[in-house]
């Protein structure tokens, strides 16, 4: 059994190492208050055999911090990205417009009273003009699992493509 107090999760397993399937999931948080929900998504994606890469506190209030991180993420062969954001929830839309990877918007209930406990972020994400998938408020488990499934499928397709290329070359 292992715990992650930051993610407020506990993982129970028999000690067998988790096989790394090859999927790579990026986890982004807009602000520091969004990190616990983002960490929940990271734990789940890791438990599903993915490598995870985290970029925290790069919200639109300091968007200059996001751009260099996106450049780094582009080089990492990501299969999917989870973007946790509260308040007005615009970060997933921006990330989707900057990188060609499946983006899962994860609305977070943290924020000021006008955010209505995450409803403002949820509604903003649902109305995104960029292509994103959206999970429910504070649903880090669902976002991490969905991202891991996508990333593992992308990795498997890449392995299959390499095998097919080798067969053609021989």
C-alpha positions in Angstrom: 0.0 0.0 0.0 1.3 3.5 -0.8 -0.2 6.8 -0.2 0.1 10.3 -1.7 -1.1 12.9 0.7 -0.8 15.6 -1.9 -3.2 13.7 -4.2 -5.3 12.5 -1.3 -5.0 9.0 -2.6 -4.1 5.5 -1.4 -3.0 2.8 -3.8 -3.4 -0.8 -2.6 -1.5 -3.5 -4.6 0.4 -6.7 -4.0 3.8 -5.3 -4.6 4.1 -6.5 -8.2 5.8 -3.7 -10.3 3.5 -1.9 -12.6 4.4 -2.8 -16.2 5.3 0.3 -18.2 3.1 0.1 -21.3 4.8 3.0 -23.1 2.2 5.7 -22.8 3.3 9.2 -21.8 0.8 11.6 -20.0 1.4 15.2 -19.3 -0.3 16.7 -16.3 -0.6 20.5 -16.1 -2.1 22.6 -13.4 -3.1 26.2 -13.8 -2.4 27.2 -10.2 -1.0 25.7 -7.0 -4.5 25.2 -5.6 -5.2 22.9 -8.6 -2.3 20.6 -7.8 -4.1 18.1 -5.5 -6.6 17.2 -8.2 -3.8 17.1 -10.9 -1.8 14.8 -8.6 -4.8 12.4 -8.3 -4.8 12.2 -12.2 -1.0 11.7 -12.2 -1.3 8.8 -9.6 -4.0 7.1 -11.7 -2.1 7.4 -15.0 1.1 6.1 -13.4 -0.9 3.1 -11.9 -2.1 2.4 -15.5 1.5 2.0 -16.7 2.2 5.5 -18.1 5.1 7.7 -17.6 3.9 11.1 -16.3 5.4 14.5 -16.8 4.1 17.3 -14.6 4.0 21.1 -15.2 2.4 23.0 -12.3 1.4 26.6 -11.8 1.4 27.8 -15.4 -2.0 29.4 -15.5 -3.1 32.2 -17.7 -2.3 34.8 -15.0 1.3 34.0 -15.8 1.0 32.7 -19.3 4.7 33.5 -20.0 5.5 30.4 -17.8 3.4 28.2 -20.0 5.0 28.8 -23.4 8.5 27.3 -22.6 6.9 24.4 -20.9 4.7 23.6 -24.0 7.9 23.6 -26.1 9.4 21.0 -23.8 6.2 18.9 -23.8 6.1 18.9 -27.6 9.5 17.0 -27.6 8.3 14.3 -25.2 6.0 12.2 -27.4 3.0 12.7 -25.2 -0.1 10.6 -25.9 -2.5 12.9 -23.8 -2.5 15.8 -21.4 -4.6 16.5 -18.4 -5.1 20.2 -17.6 -6.5 21.0 -14.2 -7.9 24.5 -13.8 -10.3 26.2 -11.5 -11.6 29.8 -11.5 -12.5 30.6 -15.2 -11.1 27.3 -16.5 -9.5 28.6 -19.7 -6.1 26.9 -19.6 -7.2 23.6 -21.3 -8.5 25.5 -24.3 -5.2 27.4 -24.5 -3.1 24.3 -24.2 -5.2 22.5 -26.9 -4.5 25.4 -29.2 -0.8 25.2 -28.7 -0.1 21.5 -28.9 -1.3 18.7 -31.1 -2.2 16.1 -28.4 -5.4 15.0 -26.8 -6.3 17.4 -24.0 -8.6 16.4 -21.1 -9.9 19.4 -19.2 -10.2 18.8 -15.5 -12.3 21.5 -13.8 -11.3 22.2 -10.2 -13.6 23.4 -7.4 -11.0 25.7 -5.9 -11.4 29.4 -6.6 -13.3 32.4 -5.6 -17.0 32.4 -4.8 -17.9 33.5 -8.3 -16.6 30.2 -9.6 -19.5 28.4 -8.0 -17.4 25.5 -6.7 -16.0 24.6 -10.1 -19.1 25.1 -12.2 -17.7 28.2 -13.9 -14.6 26.2 -14.9 -16.7 23.3 -16.1 -19.0 25.4 -18.2 -16.1 27.3 -19.7 -14.4 24.0 -20.7 -17.6 22.6 -22.1 -17.9 25.7 -24.4 -14.3 25.6 -25.6 -13.6 26.4 -29.2 -10.5 24.2 -29.1 -11.0 20.4 -29.2 -10.9 19.1 -25.6 -12.6 16.4 -23.7 -13.9 17.4 -20.3 -14.5 15.4 -17.1 -16.5 16.3 -14.1 -15.4 18.8 -11.4 -12.5 17.4 -9.3 -12.6 14.1 -11.2 -8.9 13.5 -11.2 -9.3 9.8 -11.2 -11.4 9.9 -14.4 -9.1 12.3 -16.1 -6.0 10.3 -15.3 -7.6 7.0 -16.4 -8.9 8.5 -19.6 -5.5 10.1 -20.4 -3.7 6.8 -19.7 -6.0 4.9 -22.0 -5.4 7.3 -24.8 -1.7 7.5 -24.2 -1.3 3.7 -24.0 -3.3 3.3 -27.3 -1.0 5.9 -28.9 2.1 4.0 -27.7 0.7 0.6 -28.9 -0.1 2.1 -32.3 3.4 3.5 -32.5 5.0 0.1 -31.6 2.7 -1.6 -34.2 3.8 0.9 -36.9 7.5 0.3 -36.1 6.9 -3.5 -36.4 5.2 -3.0 -39.8 8.0 -0.8 -41.0 10.6 -3.4 -40.0 8.6 -6.1 -41.9 8.5 -3.9 -45.0 12.2 -3.3 -44.8 13.2 -7.0 -44.5 
